[in-house]
Amino acid sequence: MIPRKPFLAAALALLAAAPLAAFADPQYTVTFVPPGFEPGPFDPMNNAGRVVGTYQNRAAIWDGSGLLTLNVPPGTGSGINDHLDVTGRVFSTNTAYALIGGNYVDIHATLPSLYYTSEGYSINNRGSVAGIADPFVDEAVRGFLYRNGHSELVPTLGGDFSFALNVNNHDAVVGYASNGQGSVNDPFYHAIIYQDGTVQDLGTLGTGERSLGYDINDCGQAVGWSSIGPDDSAIHPFLFQDGKMIDLGTLGSGYGQAHAINNLGLIVGESGATVESPLTAFLYIDHKMIDLNAITTLPAGWHLATASDINDQGQILAIACNGPNSEDCTSVRLDLVSAVPEPSAAALLAAGLALVACRRRRVRRARA
């Protein structure tokens, strides 16, 4: 066995000697989802490429070839894990549920009675669920984490509301919460990570007043968007790691959002001049942002406008439109072409070091 410290030292020396070594840009093919199938909003794809969503008012799973309608009450399918457990919302009661190990769980029953509606957004491999609960009048929406048969509300940052949009396999929740600043009709809010009863304010980029967290991987890296100035005229995607919010930039525009990150640190999202302008889906890899349209084989006239999820196999869930200004849009899954050039030895080593760094970040958080 090679001692860890000498191995890491040799690895770093090799990387220093080959600073330009990097993964080759991936290449993708596209598969359109079936007509009428609508994937979930935040965490709809698992590591096998199966996508949960809603089809004919029922939760359903699409595996790339066919649809499986789930044996749950009519409603939505929003999140799926690697065991094919799902979460979503029941239409008749407008409340959150989970289907775990084939057993139906009424998550709403574990919430305080004050909250009369709820929805599950994301479910991890432990069966823990992140979502939101909406109370009666005079109260605001609160995020929740359901685990081990109980639900806990996600704290705010001193304001009225919190949202829980995604949960990783260590029960760390990402979302956003109001901080008590701004006005009643225009409150400020920041991206947050909630874990073990503690909420962490991720802050903003520059002098921005608002940020939002969409996804968090098992390394604790989170992504989302932040305004970069006090007027919110420019919004950039961010990566939060090691206690810092990093501006990922845009595809040469003033607007961007990062929607998902996998355990290898690959990030997907959208970029455009403004939120109202035509958007372009991106993949952030090897410290650079790539237009997904440039590396995907698409039918003539189609354009990838946004990417909403990426799994550890590199598969991407996106939205394609028939023309950049068209309203004829549908969800698609991007699959890696099998004959992708392999990375160099130094690049593979870099990937290994990234996993080591991931473990170290987890250890540091556990000791904090």
N, C-alpha and C positions, 0 to 999 in steps of 0.2 A: 504494500500500500504506500502511495506517495504521501508524505506529510503535507497537511493542508497549507501551512504558511509558505514552504518552498514552492509548492505548486502554484499558489496564487501569485507569488513573486515572479515566477517564470512566465505565467500567463500575462501579467501586466507588462513584462519586458517584451514579450512577443507582440502585444498590441501596440506598444510604443514604437516598435520597429516597423510596424505595418499600419500606419494611421489611416490609410485610405481604404483598408479592407472593409467591405460592407456587404450586406445581403443584396443580391440582384433584385430589381423591382419585380414584384410578382405579376402574373398575368391571369386574368379571370375570364370565365364564360358566364353567361347569364341564364337563369331559369325563372320564368314568370310564375307567380302564384296563381292558383285557380281563380277564375272569375267569381266574385262575391265573397272571397275570403279576405278578411282584414286582420293582419297581425296585431298583436298587442303593442302598447306604446313605448315601453321602456326596457323590458327584459324578455323578448319573445322567442329567442333562439338558444338552444342548448349546444353542447359541444359535439353532438352528432349531426348538427344541421337541421334538427327538427324545429318547427316553428309553431307556436301556439297563437291562436287568434279566435275570431268569431266568424261563423258561417251559418247563415239562415237562423240567426238569433240563438245559436248554440256555440259553446266552446268547442274548438276543434283543433286537431294537430295535423299539420302538413309535413310530410317527410321528403318532399321533392318529387314525388310521383303520385301520391294519393292523399285523400283527406280522411281522417278518423274523427267522427263526432263523439264527444265524451258524454258519459252517462251522469250528467249533472243537470240541475234545473236550467231552464233557458236563461242565457246571460252571456257574459263576455269571457274570453280567455286572454289573460294578460301576461303572465309569467310562466316559465317552464324550467325545470332543472334536468339534470342528467339522468334521473330515475323516472322521468316522464310524469312527475308530480306537477300539478298546475295550480294557479291561483287566478282569481278574477272577481267578477261581480254578478250577483243574481238579479235579474231584471225585476221580478215581482216584488222583492223586498228592498232592492237597491242596496244590497249589503255584500260584504266580502266573504269569500269562501276559499277553501283549498281542497284539492283532491290529492291526498297523500297516501301512497301505497294502495290505491284503489278505494280508500275510505274517505267519505265526504266529511269535511270539517267546517262547521259554522264559525268562522273567525269572529263574526260580528258579535256573537254571544259572549265572547271574552272581553269585549270593550265595555267601558262604563256606560250606563243606561242613558247618559246625556247625549250620546252620539247615535243619531237615528239612521244615518246612512254611512256606508263605508265601501272601500274598494281595495282589493289586493293587486299590487303591481308587479312584484318580483318575489321569487321563491328560490332559496338556495338548496344545496344538496343535503342539508340537515333538516329541511322542511320548515325553516324559518321564513316568514313572509313580511315584506315591507309594503306599506300602503298608506291610505289616508282615511280619516274618519271625520264626518261632518256633523256638528252638533245642532241642537235647537238654536233659536235666535239668541242674540247677545253673546255668542261665543264664536270662535273662528275655527277653521279647519286645523286639525292636528295630524301629523304623521304618526304611524304606529309601527312597532315591531312585534310580531307574533312569534313565539317560540315556546316549545315544551308545554303547550296547552294554555299559555297565558299571553296577554298582550300588555305592552307598556307604551305609553305615549312619549313621543319624541319632544323634548323641551324646545322652547323658542330661545331666541337670543335677547330676550327682554321685550319682545313685541307680542303680537297676538297669535300668529300662526306658524305652523311648521308643516313641511311636506317630506315624506319618505318615499323616494322613487326607486331605489335599488338596494340590494343587500348582498354582500359577498359571503363566502363560505365560512367566515369567522364571525358572522353576525354583526358586521360593521355596516351601518346604514348610511347612505348618502342622499342628500336632498337639499333643502334650503329652508330658512327660517327668518322671520322678521326680527329686526333688532331694536324696535321702538323709535327709530328715527324716520324722517320724512313726514308725511301727513297721513291723516286717516284715509283719504282717498288715493294716496300715492305713497305707500309705505316703502321703506328701503328693506332689502333682504339680502342675506349672504348665504353662499353655499356652506353646508355643514357636513360633518361626519359624526354620527352618533354610535357609541359603542360602550358597553358595560356601564350604562347609566350616565355617561358623560358626553356632552355635546361640544364639538370643536368648531369654532368659527374659522373658515378657510380664508376669510378676507376677500379682497378684490384686487384687480390689476390696476396699477397707476392710482388715479384719484377717483376711480369708479365707486358708485354707490350701491350697485346691485350685482349679485352673482348667483349662479344656480349650479348645483351639482347633479349630473345625470347618472354617473356610473362609477363603480369602485371595484377594483380587482382584488385578488387574494393577497397581493403585496401591500394593499392599503393605498395604492395610487388611485386618485380620483380625477375625473374629467367633467367639464361642463363649459359654461360661458361666464364672462364677466364684462361689464362695461369698463372702459378704460379712462373715462372722464366723467365729471359731475353731471353732464347733460345727457348721458346715455346715448349720444349720437353714434358712437362706435362701440361695437361689441366683438370681443375676440374669444376664441376657444382657449381653455387653459388645461394644464396638467398640474395637479397638486401632488407633490412628493417631498419627503424629508422636511416637512414643515414649511414649504415654499410653494407659492402659486407661480407657475411658469407660463408666460404668454407664448402660445404656439404659432402666432401669426395667422395670416390668411393667404388665400390664393390671389394676392394683389388687390385686395378690396378692403372695405371698412367693416365687414361683418363676417362673423363665423361662430359656429358652435361645435363643440366636441360632444358627441352623443354616447360613445361607448369605448371601453378599453379592455383588451384581453389580458391574460396573465403573462404574455410576452411583451406587453407594453405597446402593442399596436393600437392605434386610435383611429376612429372614423367619425365623420361629421359632415358639416356643410359650410359653404362659404359663398358670399355674394356681395354686391355693392351695398345693399341694404336688405333687411328682412323681406321687403316687398319685391325686390328685384329677382330676376332669374337666379336660381341657386345652382351650385355645383358640388357634388359629393367629393369628399377627399378621404385619403388614407394617409395617416402620419406614421412614417416608418424611417428608421435610421436618421432621426433628427431632421427630417424634411417632410414637407406636405406635398402629396402627389394628387393630381386630378385623377379621380378613379376612371373617368371616361377615357383617359389616355392609356390605361392598362387593361381595359375590358373590351371584349368583342361584343358589340351591340348590333341589333338590327338597324338598318338604315333609318335615320330620322329620330332615333331614340337617344335620350340624354339622361344620365344619372344626376338627379337633383340633390339628393341627400342620402346619407347612410346612417342607419339607426342602431345597428348592433354588429358585433364581430365576436366570433368564438375562438377558442384556442387552436382550432384547425385552420384559422385564417378565413373561414367563410364569412361573408358579409351580407347582412340584410339591408336593402336599399329601396329607394323609390325611383322609378324610371318614368320619364315623361316623353311623349311623342312630339319632340321639339322642345327647345329650352323655354319657350313662352306658352306652352300648351297646358291645358287643364286635363288633358287625357293622360292620366298618371296611374301607375299601379305598382304594387310592391314586387320586388324581385330578390332572388338569392344569387349572390355571386360566388362561384366555386372556383377554386384554384385550378389552373390548367396542370395536368399531370407532369408535363415535360417542362417544369420550371428549372432554370439553371440552379445548381446547388451553390450554397455560399462557400466561400473560402474557409480554410481551416481557422484562420484568425477570426473570421466572422462568427463561426460556430463557437469559438472560444469566448467571444464577446457575449454571445447569447447565454453561455454557461455562467459567465460572471454576472450577467444581469439577474439570473436566478439566485446566485449567491447574495447579491445586493438586496434582492427581495426578502430573503430570509433574514438578513441582518436588520432590515427596517422593521420586520415583525418583532424581532427580539428586542430592539430598542424601545418600541412602543410598549411591549409587555413589561419592561423594566421601569418605564417612566412612571 
